[in-house]
């Protein structure tokens, strides 16, 4: 192999390394550059069930439903959850803090929490909250 | 697969998740949870008989009134050879044999048809649509969704628990509207008889708790009819939610009565009758009932759901093993050739 071939090969390796680093950066920061957190749903439980995010910063939440049944991710205070316990809205998606995740699919949403505090995220499909589909999100200053 | 020469005693299962199919699309169905939470699974009664290499599972789906449909999924130990209308009074006769006060055999089920799971068999029995499915937990779950059912939150884990051992499920939809048109009264049951060739019967119990949480109770009676006294795992101790209420040779009159019911010609002339009452909290029922009626007294931990099955080899893995063994054989053969057939030194 001559010097020219070595040069081409080296260039390809460097390019791939740069692309890999860029991809890693994108995953860590989210496609939009926002901080990103990923929540896996398996056996009707959130993993992790505790999260902490900064106040006032857009945060991308990736919700990956690995179950063969649908789930919801509803984030809010007690009043929000009380409303959803008796709600009749079949599918969520219009509000960033209320997302329906069909079986086996992934949904992304970007939220901004304006004030510090502790919120819960719950699946309000019948029986799911009682089964333990509850998580806590802390908005820290 | 050849049948074991030994007779493995009865197996069976009572089970079921009751789904309520409502008109409203949002709450089109549900596991044991109806759209308004009004669906109740009462005590279920099931006969699981095992004779001559075939399991006979007999249960009834009861018309509870109202409209729409109710559904259930039942895991099976194998692919049924036959699904047919069961005898009219087999379950009632068993109850009368073991309980002084007759109690109606009750229980509901349901489901519908078509999805990613493979549909092996579809049978219409009165107002009941029965479908036998082959597929993993995800496939069966998708099938349920595509057919308008909503499974309860524990379904992913529970169905996977079963699919790891046997990917065969029986889905039944009780069409309450059709039942009403047929003139069926509330409380009328539709008996179903499933014949399953298998040498490895077991009774799924965990699925009885599907849709229930914590301390919610599960009540069911499971009758077993074996050629000889079976060994059970877990052993019914009462503390574990299983109580042995009957464990003796079946009477000649019972066997004769059972044999004279529709589809019950398989009942042998002598058998051992076992009755296990399930009165457990949902938390307790993390297992199934494994049975060994061979006399060896060694029911399977895997069948009881207390151990995972040994994973089988995939075709690619098998190919690799064969290829590897072939290479080793060639290497060993070559080495032997070198050692034994060393060329004779040429005389100078």
Interface residues (C-beta under 8 A of the other chain):
Chain A: X42 X43 X44 X67 X68 X69 X70 X88 X90 X103 X104 X123 X125 X126 X127 X128 X130 X131 X133
Chain B: X25 X26 X27 X30 X31 X33 X37 X137 X138 X139 X140 X141 X142 X145 X150 X151 X152 X153 X154 X155 X156 X157 X159 X211 X213
